[in-house]
C-alpha cells in the first residue's frame, strides 16, 4: 500500500517558561520559519498550552492526552486537599476514576454519562467538578454551587471532552 499523499509532522517542545506568552512566542517563531497549518494538535493538560494552541492554531482539532489529564486531575485532587479522602474513601476514589473514564464514552453519550455520575460527588468535591468542567469544556458550568447541586445546569460539551475543537455549548445535562 502506497501512501504518497500522507504527510505527518511531529514536534516535541521543551520550554523553560510555562505561560501563554512563552508558548505563543514559540509558535509564532516556528511559523516564521515553516508555513504549516496543522489539522490537529495533541497537547497535555497545561492550561497555557491549551490556550496558546487554540489561539495560534484556531482551526486545528485540539486532542488532549488522557494520561496527562489523569495526572492533572490527580494534581487538582491534591491541591484541593482531597488526596486523603481519595486514598481512604472507596466512593471518592471511584468518582475520580469515573471522571477520567469519560474519555472512553462515545462522544454522543458524554453528556448523559456525566449527568449520571455528577450527583455521586459529595458537597466538598464540587470544586473538583468545577475544575473538571473547566478543563474538559473550557468553561465552568452554570449553576452548580454549594447550595444547589441537584438543580445545576452543565455546560460541558459532549464533543469537547475528547476533542477541543469548535466547542458547542450544550446546556442541561440532566
N, CA and C atoms as a LAMMPS dump frame, in Angstrom:
ITEM: TIMESTEP
0
ITEM: NUMBER OF ATOMS
522
ITEM: BOX BOUNDS ff ff ff
-5.0000000000000000e+02 5.0000000000000000e+02
-5.0000000000000000e+02 5.0000000000000000e+02
-5.0000000000000000e+02 5.0000000000000000e+02
ITEM: ATOMS id mol type element x y z
1 1 1 N 0.849 -1.183 0
2 1 2 C 0 0 0
3 1 3 C 0.887 1.235 0
4 2 1 N 0.651 2.095 -0.934
5 2 2 C 1.446 3.308 -1.053
6 2 3 C 0.675 4.49 -0.463
7 3 1 N 1.356 5.277 0.324
8 3 2 C 0.743 6.446 0.972
9 3 3 C 1.465 7.701 0.516
10 4 1 N 1.443 7.946 -0.752
11 4 2 C 2.19 9.065 -1.326
12 4 3 C 1.691 10.418 -0.826
13 5 1 N 0.417 10.543 -0.49
14 5 2 C -0.146 11.828 -0.084
15 5 3 C -0.236 11.979 1.426
16 6 1 N 0.268 10.999 2.146
17 6 2 C 0.225 11.057 3.602
18 6 3 C 1.376 11.909 4.111
19 7 1 N 1.04 12.909 4.88
20 7 2 C 2.054 13.783 5.447
21 7 3 C 1.807 13.913 6.941
22 8 1 N 2.816 13.675 7.709
23 8 2 C 2.677 13.765 9.154
24 8 3 C 3.864 14.518 9.721
25 9 1 N 3.605 15.404 10.634
26 9 2 C 4.666 16.164 11.282
27 9 3 C 4.523 16.02 12.784
28 10 1 N 5.641 15.857 13.431
29 10 2 C 5.656 15.765 14.879
30 10 3 C 6.612 16.81 15.417
31 11 1 N 6.229 17.398 16.525
32 11 2 C 7.066 18.404 17.139
33 11 3 C 6.98 18.228 18.645
34 12 1 N 8.099 18.023 19.263
35 12 2 C 8.169 17.942 20.714
36 12 3 C 8.885 19.187 21.2
37 13 1 N 8.333 19.828 22.194
38 13 2 C 8.863 21.1 22.645
39 13 3 C 9.116 21.063 24.14
40 14 1 N 10.285 21.5 24.518
41 14 2 C 10.611 21.694 25.927
42 14 3 C 10.959 23.162 26.099
43 15 1 N 10.152 23.856 26.863
44 15 2 C 10.381 25.285 27.097
45 15 3 C 10.685 25.514 28.573
46 16 1 N 11.468 26.53 28.843
47 16 2 C 11.767 26.865 30.232
48 16 3 C 10.531 27.462 30.895
49 17 1 N 9.878 28.384 30.219
50 17 2 C 8.677 29.011 30.763
51 17 3 C 7.441 28.199 30.428
52 18 1 N 6.408 28.362 31.255
53 18 2 C 5.176 27.614 31.024
54 18 3 C 3.952 28.526 30.968
55 19 1 N 4.12 29.766 30.582
56 19 2 C 2.933 30.612 30.489
57 19 3 C 2.552 30.805 29.025
58 20 1 N 1.4 31.384 28.81
59 20 2 C 0.856 31.546 27.461
60 20 3 C 1.806 32.338 26.568
61 21 1 N 2.432 33.37 27.106
62 21 2 C 3.364 34.181 26.311
63 21 3 C 4.508 33.332 25.765
64 22 1 N 5.032 32.442 26.603
65 22 2 C 6.14 31.586 26.166
66 22 3 C 5.714 30.696 25.001
67 23 1 N 4.557 30.075 25.132
68 23 2 C 4.067 29.196 24.063
69 23 3 C 3.722 29.997 22.81
70 24 1 N 3.041 31.113 22.985
71 24 2 C 2.694 31.95 21.831
72 24 3 C 3.95 32.399 21.08
73 25 1 N 4.963 32.859 21.829
74 25 2 C 6.212 33.289 21.187
75 25 3 C 6.868 32.138 20.434
76 26 1 N 6.878 30.967 21.046
77 26 2 C 7.484 29.821 20.376
78 26 3 C 6.753 29.511 19.067
79 27 1 N 5.429 29.401 19.136
80 27 2 C 4.668 29.044 17.931
81 27 3 C 4.785 30.119 16.851
82 28 1 N 4.818 31.372 17.239
83 28 2 C 4.986 32.448 16.261
84 28 3 C 6.348 32.357 15.585
85 29 1 N 7.377 32.067 16.36
86 29 2 C 8.706 31.888 15.776
87 29 3 C 8.737 30.676 14.841
88 30 1 N 8.097 29.626 15.239
89 30 2 C 8.029 28.428 14.411
90 30 3 C 7.353 28.739 13.069
91 31 1 N 6.259 29.481 13.124
92 31 2 C 5.517 29.804 11.903
93 31 3 C 6.259 30.787 11.005
94 32 1 N 7.198 31.537 11.56
95 32 2 C 8.037 32.404 10.725
96 32 3 C 8.939 31.571 9.812
97 33 1 N 9.292 30.384 10.271
98 33 2 C 10.218 29.522 9.524
99 33 3 C 9.514 28.431 8.72
100 34 1 N 8.324 28.069 9.128
101 34 2 C 7.587 26.985 8.46
102 34 3 C 6.159 27.434 8.18
103 35 1 N 5.757 27.308 6.957
104 35 2 C 4.382 27.627 6.583
105 35 3 C 3.562 26.357 6.808
106 36 1 N 3.016 26.238 7.983
107 36 2 C 2.35 24.996 8.357
108 36 3 C 1.094 25.298 9.156
109 37 1 N 0.011 24.691 8.773
110 37 2 C -1.255 24.814 9.499
111 37 3 C -1.716 23.395 9.832
112 38 1 N -1.495 22.941 11.066
113 38 2 C -1.833 21.551 11.413
114 38 3 C -3.336 21.3 11.422
115 39 1 N -3.701 20.068 11.086
116 39 2 C -5.106 19.65 11.181
117 39 3 C -5.484 19.361 12.624
118 40 1 N -4.511 18.87 13.395
119 40 2 C -4.76 18.554 14.794
120 40 3 C -3.505 18.833 15.612
121 41 1 N -3.726 19.048 16.904
122 41 2 C -2.631 19.303 17.834
123 41 3 C -2.891 18.458 19.078
124 42 1 N -1.938 17.599 19.412
125 42 2 C -2.025 16.784 20.625
126 42 3 C -1.289 17.52 21.727
127 43 1 N -1.989 17.835 22.798
128 43 2 C -1.402 18.616 23.882
129 43 3 C -1.667 17.956 25.22
130 44 1 N -0.859 18.344 26.199
131 44 2 C -1.119 17.886 27.555
132 44 3 C -2.178 18.795 28.172
133 45 1 N -2.403 18.687 29.439
134 45 2 C -3.47 19.465 30.068
135 45 3 C -2.959 20.678 30.831
136 46 1 N -1.874 21.257 30.385
137 46 2 C -1.43 22.531 30.942
138 46 3 C -2.278 23.615 30.285
139 47 1 N -2.9 24.443 31.091
140 47 2 C -3.841 25.428 30.537
141 47 3 C -3.165 26.394 29.566
142 48 1 N -1.91 26.764 29.821
143 48 2 C -1.22 27.682 28.911
144 48 3 C -1.034 27.05 27.536
145 49 1 N -0.696 25.775 27.506
146 49 2 C -0.521 25.078 26.225
147 49 3 C -1.832 25.024 25.463
148 50 1 N -2.899 24.657 26.152
149 50 2 C -4.212 24.577 25.507
150 50 3 C -4.638 25.936 24.955
151 51 1 N -4.506 26.974 25.759
152 51 2 C -4.919 28.309 25.32
153 51 3 C -4.085 28.797 24.143
154 52 1 N -2.797 28.549 24.203
155 52 2 C -1.911 29.003 23.133
156 52 3 C -2.192 28.277 21.82
157 53 1 N -2.312 26.964 21.866
158 53 2 C -2.559 26.232 20.623
159 53 3 C -3.932 26.567 20.058
160 54 1 N -4.904 26.831 20.921
161 54 2 C -6.223 27.249 20.436
162 54 3 C -6.152 28.612 19.752
163 55 1 N -5.34 29.499 20.301
164 55 2 C -5.211 30.841 19.727
165 55 3 C -4.406 30.835 18.43
166 56 1 N -3.303 30.146 18.415
167 56 2 C -2.409 30.163 17.257
168 56 3 C -2.911 29.254 16.14
169 57 1 N -3.438 28.095 16.5
170 57 2 C -3.923 27.118 15.514
171 57 3 C -5.428 26.936 15.703
172 58 1 N -6.17 27.997 15.51
173 58 2 C -7.601 28.008 15.841
174 58 3 C -8.433 27.011 15.038
175 59 1 N -7.986 26.65 13.855
176 59 2 C -8.747 25.694 13.045
177 59 3 C -8.363 24.246 13.309
178 60 1 N -7.32 24.027 14.075
179 60 2 C -6.856 22.663 14.347
180 60 3 C -7.704 22.013 15.437
181 61 1 N -7.896 20.736 15.312
182 61 2 C -8.578 19.962 16.347
183 61 3 C -7.615 19.81 17.522
184 62 1 N -8.069 20.168 18.701
185 62 2 C -7.255 20.04 19.908
186 62 3 C -7.521 18.67 20.511
187 63 1 N -6.532 17.816 20.5
188 63 2 C -6.667 16.472 21.056
189 63 3 C -5.841 16.433 22.335
190 64 1 N -6.484 16.057 23.408
191 64 2 C -5.813 16.059 24.699
192 64 3 C -5.46 14.636 25.114
193 65 1 N -4.331 14.5 25.738
194 65 2 C -3.814 13.208 26.151
195 65 3 C -4.484 12.755 27.445
196 66 1 N -5.085 11.578 27.43
197 66 2 C -5.797 11.093 28.604
198 66 3 C -4.855 10.829 29.772
199 67 1 N -3.664 10.353 29.497
200 67 2 C -2.686 10.131 30.571
201 67 3 C -2.4 11.439 31.303
202 68 1 N -2.142 12.497 30.539
203 68 2 C -1.863 13.787 31.163
204 68 3 C -3.096 14.341 31.866
205 69 1 N -4.266 14.058 31.323
206 69 2 C -5.478 14.501 32.007
207 69 3 C -5.593 13.828 33.368
208 70 1 N -5.343 12.526 33.419
209 70 2 C -5.386 11.806 34.701
210 70 3 C -4.393 12.378 35.695
211 71 1 N -3.194 12.689 35.223
212 71 2 C -2.199 13.311 36.094
213 71 3 C -2.666 14.67 36.586
214 72 1 N -3.221 15.462 35.68
215 72 2 C -3.68 16.806 36.041
216 72 3 C -4.845 16.743 37.023
217 73 1 N -5.743 15.79 36.822
218 73 2 C -6.867 15.628 37.745
219 73 3 C -6.356 15.238 39.131
220 74 1 N -5.358 14.356 39.185
221 74 2 C -4.769 13.97 40.462
222 74 3 C -4.117 15.17 41.156
223 75 1 N -3.41 16.01 40.4
224 75 2 C -2.817 17.21 40.995
225 75 3 C -3.895 18.136 41.556
226 76 1 N -5.036 18.192 40.86
227 76 2 C -6.139 19.028 41.35
228 76 3 C -6.741 18.428 42.62
229 77 1 N -6.879 17.107 42.67
230 77 2 C -7.346 16.434 43.889
231 77 3 C -6.429 16.824 45.051
232 78 1 N -5.125 16.801 44.807
233 78 2 C -4.166 17.168 45.843
234 78 3 C -4.274 18.638 46.223
235 79 1 N -4.385 19.516 45.229
236 79 2 C -4.425 20.949 45.538
237 79 3 C -5.694 21.331 46.291
238 80 1 N -6.748 20.554 46.11
239 80 2 C -7.998 20.815 46.836
240 80 3 C -8.001 20.151 48.215
241 81 1 N -6.928 19.448 48.548
242 81 2 C -6.844 18.783 49.844
243 81 3 C -7.703 17.532 49.931
244 82 1 N -7.988 16.909 48.797
245 82 2 C -8.859 15.73 48.769
246 82 3 C -8.084 14.415 48.656
247 83 1 N -6.747 14.457 48.708
248 83 2 C -5.98 13.24 48.498
249 83 3 C -6.18 12.212 49.608
250 84 1 N -6.349 12.649 50.854
251 84 2 C -6.578 11.696 51.946
252 84 3 C -7.943 11.043 51.776
253 85 1 N -8.93 11.852 51.412
254 85 2 C -10.259 11.3 51.147
255 85 3 C -10.19 10.301 49.999
256 86 1 N -9.495 10.661 48.939
257 86 2 C -9.339 9.768 47.787
258 86 3 C -8.674 8.457 48.204
259 87 1 N -7.65 8.544 49.02
260 87 2 C -6.91 7.359 49.453
261 87 3 C -7.742 6.466 50.362
262 88 1 N -8.533 7.065 51.252
263 88 2 C -9.25 6.296 52.273
264 88 3 C -10.698 5.97 51.939
265 89 1 N -11.286 6.669 50.999
266 89 2 C -12.716 6.519 50.722
267 89 3 C -12.928 5.899 49.339
268 90 1 N -13.454 4.681 49.315
269 90 2 C -13.666 3.972 48.044
270 90 3 C -14.58 4.744 47.097
271 91 1 N -15.636 5.352 47.64
272 91 2 C -16.577 6.099 46.795
273 91 3 C -15.883 7.291 46.121
274 92 1 N -15.099 8.007 46.9
275 92 2 C -14.385 9.164 46.347
276 92 3 C -13.408 8.723 45.257
277 93 1 N -12.656 7.684 45.523
278 93 2 C -11.684 7.175 44.55
279 93 3 C -12.395 6.74 43.268
280 94 1 N -13.526 6.053 43.409
281 94 2 C -14.284 5.602 42.245
282 94 3 C -14.834 6.785 41.456
283 95 1 N -15.274 7.829 42.14
284 95 2 C -15.81 9.004 41.445
285 95 3 C -14.742 9.682 40.588
286 96 1 N -13.543 9.806 41.113
287 96 2 C -12.457 10.409 40.334
288 96 3 C -12.149 9.533 39.122
289 97 1 N -12.129 8.238 39.319
290 97 2 C -11.874 7.323 38.202
291 97 3 C -12.983 7.405 37.156
292 98 1 N -14.206 7.651 37.593
293 98 2 C -15.317 7.821 36.648
294 98 3 C -15.095 9.052 35.765
295 99 1 N -14.604 10.13 36.362
296 99 2 C -14.325 11.327 35.56
297 99 3 C -13.28 11.027 34.488
298 100 1 N -12.218 10.357 34.877
299 100 2 C -11.167 10.016 33.919
300 100 3 C -11.706 9.076 32.847
301 101 1 N -12.585 8.175 33.232
302 101 2 C -13.126 7.18 32.303
303 101 3 C -14.079 7.756 31.266
304 102 1 N -14.547 8.974 31.465
305 102 2 C -15.433 9.58 30.472
306 102 3 C -14.774 9.687 29.099
307 103 1 N -13.46 9.623 29.064
308 103 2 C -12.746 9.672 27.778
309 103 3 C -13.078 8.462 26.906
310 104 1 N -13.553 7.396 27.51
311 104 2 C -13.856 6.176 26.762
312 104 3 C -15.326 6.059 26.356
313 105 1 N -16.113 7.031 26.748
314 105 2 C -17.537 7.05 26.405
315 105 3 C -17.676 7.619 24.996
316 106 1 N -18.544 7.038 24.169
317 106 2 C -18.755 7.631 22.838
318 106 3 C -19.138 9.109 22.975
319 107 1 N -18.617 9.916 22.079
320 107 2 C -18.803 11.368 22.144
321 107 3 C -20.27 11.746 22.314
322 108 1 N -21.143 11.056 21.613
323 108 2 C -22.57 11.402 21.669
324 108 3 C -23.196 11.107 23.027
325 109 1 N -22.526 10.326 23.867
326 109 2 C -23.089 9.942 25.164
327 109 3 C -22.394 10.583 26.36
328 110 1 N -21.432 11.472 26.122
329 110 2 C -20.67 12.052 27.222
330 110 3 C -21.561 12.856 28.166
331 111 1 N -22.449 13.687 27.629
332 111 2 C -23.335 14.481 28.498
333 111 3 C -24.187 13.591 29.392
334 112 1 N -24.745 12.578 28.815
335 112 2 C -25.59 11.644 29.569
336 112 3 C -24.767 10.925 30.647
337 113 1 N -23.573 10.48 30.281
338 113 2 C -22.716 9.78 31.233
339 113 3 C -22.288 10.711 32.369
340 114 1 N -21.912 11.926 32.022
341 114 2 C -21.513 12.886 33.053
342 114 3 C -22.679 13.183 33.993
343 115 1 N -23.87 13.345 33.433
344 115 2 C -25.058 13.605 34.254
345 115 3 C -25.321 12.466 35.228
346 116 1 N -25.031 11.258 34.791
347 116 2 C -25.307 10.113 35.656
348 116 3 C -24.309 9.97 36.792
349 117 1 N -23.15 10.605 36.695
350 117 2 C -22.168 10.465 37.775
351 117 3 C -22.004 11.714 38.638
352 118 1 N -22.351 12.886 38.128
353 118 2 C -22.028 14.11 38.869
354 118 3 C -22.732 14.212 40.222
355 119 1 N -23.897 13.623 40.347
356 119 2 C -24.598 13.697 41.629
357 119 3 C -24.078 12.69 42.651
358 120 1 N -23.126 11.838 42.255
359 120 2 C -22.492 10.904 43.195
360 120 3 C -21.429 11.589 44.046
361 121 1 N -21.056 12.81 43.659
362 121 2 C -19.996 13.519 44.369
363 121 3 C -20.547 14.209 45.608
364 122 1 N -19.738 14.247 46.647
365 122 2 C -20.103 14.921 47.89
366 122 3 C -19.94 16.429 47.746
367 123 1 N -20.572 17.124 48.651
368 123 2 C -20.525 18.582 48.709
369 123 3 C -19.096 19.109 48.616
370 124 1 N -18.189 18.519 49.377
371 124 2 C -16.807 19.002 49.405
372 124 3 C -16.055 18.727 48.1
373 125 1 N -16.631 17.909 47.215
374 125 2 C -15.995 17.588 45.935
375 125 3 C -16.418 18.522 44.807
376 126 1 N -17.346 19.427 45.056
377 126 2 C -17.832 20.315 43.987
378 126 3 C -16.723 21.089 43.282
379 127 1 N -15.711 21.58 44.017
380 127 2 C -14.627 22.276 43.3
381 127 3 C -13.916 21.368 42.278
382 128 1 N -13.861 20.073 42.542
383 128 2 C -13.27 19.153 41.574
384 128 3 C -14.152 19.047 40.332
385 129 1 N -15.47 19.04 40.516
386 129 2 C -16.377 19.038 39.366
387 129 3 C -16.236 20.344 38.578
388 130 1 N -16.096 21.457 39.291
389 130 2 C -15.876 22.741 38.611
390 130 3 C -14.609 22.675 37.775
391 131 1 N -13.561 22.147 38.354
392 131 2 C -12.301 22.022 37.628
393 131 3 C -12.469 21.119 36.413
394 132 1 N -13.117 19.995 36.598
395 132 2 C -13.318 19.052 35.501
396 132 3 C -14.027 19.73 34.329
397 133 1 N -15.073 20.457 34.632
398 133 2 C -15.8 21.125 33.555
399 133 3 C -14.975 22.231 32.92
400 134 1 N -14.162 22.888 33.714
401 134 2 C -13.298 23.937 33.161
402 134 3 C -12.325 23.356 32.144
403 135 1 N -11.666 22.271 32.47
404 135 2 C -10.661 21.731 31.554
405 135 3 C -11.266 20.891 30.441
406 136 1 N -12.424 20.303 30.668
407 136 2 C -12.999 19.455 29.622
408 136 3 C -13.851 20.246 28.653
409 137 1 N -14.499 21.297 29.126
410 137 2 C -15.361 22.08 28.25
411 137 3 C -14.81 23.478 28.009
412 138 1 N -13.766 23.827 28.717
413 138 2 C -13.172 25.138 28.53
414 138 3 C -13.909 26.239 29.268
415 139 1 N -14.866 25.866 30.086
416 139 2 C -15.601 26.865 30.845
417 139 3 C -16.286 26.181 32.003
418 140 1 N -16.571 26.962 33.041
419 140 2 C -17.28 26.392 34.184
420 140 3 C -18.745 26.242 33.858
421 141 1 N -19.328 25.247 34.472
422 141 2 C -20.754 25.038 34.301
423 141 3 C -21.515 26.121 35.036
424 142 1 N -22.712 26.368 34.601
425 142 2 C -23.559 27.348 35.262
426 142 3 C -24.318 26.657 36.375
427 143 1 N -24.519 27.365 37.456
428 143 2 C -25.476 26.937 38.45
429 143 3 C -24.989 25.983 39.511
430 144 1 N -23.912 25.246 39.317
431 144 2 C -23.53 24.357 40.405
432 144 3 C -22.807 25.194 41.436
433 145 1 N -23.407 25.28 42.554
434 145 2 C -22.775 25.984 43.654
435 145 3 C -22.978 25.135 44.889
436 146 1 N -22.552 25.607 45.973
437 146 2 C -22.59 24.788 47.165
438 146 3 C -23.985 24.628 47.747
439 147 1 N -24.982 25.293 47.178
440 147 2 C -26.338 25.153 47.683
441 147 3 C -27.209 24.268 46.795
442 148 1 N -26.955 24.262 45.478
443 148 2 C -27.885 23.634 44.561
444 148 3 C -27.217 22.656 43.6
445 149 1 N -26.686 21.572 44.108
446 149 2 C -26.03 20.606 43.242
447 149 3 C -27.024 19.929 42.315
448 150 1 N -28.144 19.485 42.804
449 150 2 C -29.081 18.702 42.002
450 150 3 C -29.792 19.517 40.94
451 151 1 N -29.901 20.821 41.111
452 151 2 C -30.602 21.654 40.144
453 151 3 C -29.656 22.318 39.156
454 152 1 N -28.425 21.853 39.097
455 152 2 C -27.437 22.541 38.273
456 152 3 C -27.626 22.273 36.796
457 153 1 N -27.156 23.223 36.003
458 153 2 C -27.087 23.09 34.547
459 153 3 C -25.626 22.928 34.195
460 154 1 N -25.35 22.064 33.28
461 154 2 C -23.967 21.814 32.901
462 154 3 C -23.679 22.382 31.527
463 155 1 N -22.525 23.011 31.384
464 155 2 C -22.121 23.5 30.073
465 155 3 C -21.077 22.586 29.451
466 156 1 N -20.868 21.426 30.049
467 156 2 C -19.88 20.517 29.485
468 156 3 C -20.352 20.083 28.105
469 157 1 N -19.451 20.061 27.192
470 157 2 C -19.771 19.716 25.812
471 157 3 C -19.413 18.268 25.549
472 158 1 N -20.319 17.526 24.979
473 158 2 C -20.034 16.132 24.685
474 158 3 C -18.904 16.016 23.678
475 159 1 N -18.735 16.979 22.824
476 159 2 C -17.686 16.94 21.817
477 159 3 C -16.339 17.333 22.399
478 160 1 N -16.354 18.218 23.38
479 160 2 C -15.103 18.828 23.802
480 160 3 C -14.254 17.946 24.688
481 161 1 N -14.827 16.974 25.355
482 161 2 C -14.003 16.183 26.256
483 161 3 C -12.944 15.409 25.494
484 162 1 N -13.299 14.883 24.35
485 162 2 C -12.34 14.102 23.595
486 162 3 C -11.582 14.936 22.585
487 163 1 N -12.192 15.975 22.053
488 163 2 C -11.516 16.854 21.107
489 163 3 C -11.982 18.275 21.361
490 164 1 N -11.041 19.158 21.593
491 164 2 C -11.357 20.557 21.881
492 164 3 C -11.352 21.337 20.565
493 165 1 N -12.442 21.262 19.823
494 165 2 C -12.492 21.932 18.525
495 165 3 C -13.891 22.458 18.283
496 166 1 N -14.01 23.752 18.096
497 166 2 C -15.312 24.384 17.849
498 166 3 C -16.366 23.851 18.808
499 167 1 N -16.14 24.08 20.073
500 167 2 C -16.988 23.517 21.117
501 167 3 C -18.385 24.123 21.096
502 168 1 N -19.404 23.325 20.857
503 168 2 C -20.759 23.828 21.066
504 168 3 C -21.041 23.832 22.552
505 169 1 N -21.779 24.786 23.02
506 169 2 C -22.148 24.797 24.422
507 169 3 C -23.49 24.115 24.554
508 170 1 N -23.47 22.939 25.118
509 170 2 C -24.697 22.168 25.301
510 170 3 C -25.09 22.265 26.759
511 171 1 N -26.194 22.855 27
512 171 2 C -26.656 23.067 28.362
513 171 3 C -27.623 21.967 28.755
514 172 1 N -27.709 21.74 30.052
515 172 2 C -28.726 20.838 30.576
516 172 3 C -28.364 19.382 30.392
517 173 1 N -27.408 18.911 31.156
518 173 2 C -27.017 17.517 31.055
519 173 3 C -27.753 16.638 32.043
520 174 1 N -28.97 17.054 32.421
521 174 2 C -29.75 16.225 33.337
522 174 3 C -30.227 14.98 32.618
